[in-house]
Amino acid sequence: MSAIPGAWRRTAAGAGLLSADGAVAPTIFAEMSAAAARTGAINLGQGFPDEDGPTEVLEAAREAISRGANQYPPGRGIPDLLDAISEHQKRFYGLEVDPATEIIATAGATEALAATLLALIDSPDDEVVVFEPYYDSYAAAVALAGARLRTVPLRRGDFQPDLDVLAATVTDRTRIILVNDPHNPTGIQFSREVKDEVVRLAEKHGAIIVTDEVYEHLAFRAAHMPLATLPGAAERTLTISSAGKTFSTTGWKIGWIHGPADLITAVLTVKQFLTYVNGSAFQPAIAVGLRLPDAFFADAAATLLRKHEILGDGLRAAGFEVIAPQGGYFTVADATALGGADAAAFCRALPEKAGVVAIPLSAFVSLEHQDDYAGLVRFAACKRVEVIEDAVARLAATTF
């Protein structure tokens, strides 16, 4: 395989999966999920729920299949879903989004991001600025698009960036500033000060802001504030989100992107040659989900917060130092006091030692910053309460 040329090499290298001899390693998620299957460990590594989403949404998908929604939908997405996304953005954030020209339905947020980068990167000198730690697909997609990844480290503890470092990192070479909020893997929400600085720098340097907001309804400390709502941001911001996390339908892969019509046209030009379309029966179901009452969204965040509290209390009882999240699926904990200064080695031993799977934060960090996040481990709270309770009981009973 190492002798085969192509973009796959830089993609694998960007994701940290290409060894010096050209061999491609599995992602840490595949590796740890395989370890869970092999050992029978509880999988708190990969971020997918073990409970179904709302009945109304599931029934709407079944109904759509029954009435024949099984062929290609329109390239931009079915009109009802586009309308529902537009209504949702107005209802929750006051954003006016034209469903006919400013929205595309995508195969999850991952495709939306990949299509955006492939569409808007125009030179190997183009740079994409991300906050580090970062979701692993970012580095892979940036590498595939042929751009340079520039990172702004998040401070250990509060996981906010140094604004001076951010300002020094964004330059006239910056094509895109990519912001994930609420943030995976750390679980933080960026402060208003950080968001304002992102907009200021994007305006100053002519950059496009791309946001990943898949956990928008799972922010439980403060209401989510999309960057596109800030003064001067809407005309240069592409907002990405998806249904998987909000409605516990990660396998459906229904996402979307919205923004100015000219930018959306550029993204659509590429997206139509990737998946073309997807989820013809799932799109109308997600339209139903987006129109659910406010109580559904409030309850989803409150339920997840309670799971995080159970997980956090259990991790502390087991000897971890816990960094309480503000949103999203994940809790980060420091395993150093348990002998886990090398978080990757700690997580690889954990399935057999404790019967639990977690992910080292080093999987989301470039090589030069590994030491800054030593000992940090990510646990998923998006599981049934009894599963979380079993997992933390196993950890508490383990001698490290």
NORVENNOR-V391044 format. One record per helix or strand of 2 or more residues. SS is the DSSP state (A for helix, B for strand). FROM is the first residue (numbers start at 1). TO is the last residue. If there is no record, write none. Layout:
BEGIN
ss/from/to
SS/FROM/TO
SS/FROM/TO
END
This chain:
BEGIN
ss/from/to
A/7/14
A/28/39
B/42/43
A/55/66
A/79/93
B/103/106
A/108/120
B/127/132
A/136/145
B/148/154
A/163/169
B/174/180
A/192/205
B/208/212
A/216/218
A/227/229
A/234/236
B/237/242
A/250/252
B/255/258
A/261/271
A/280/290
A/294/317
B/321/323
B/330/334
A/336/338
A/343/354
B/356/357
B/359/360
A/361/364
A/367/373
B/376/380
A/385/396
END
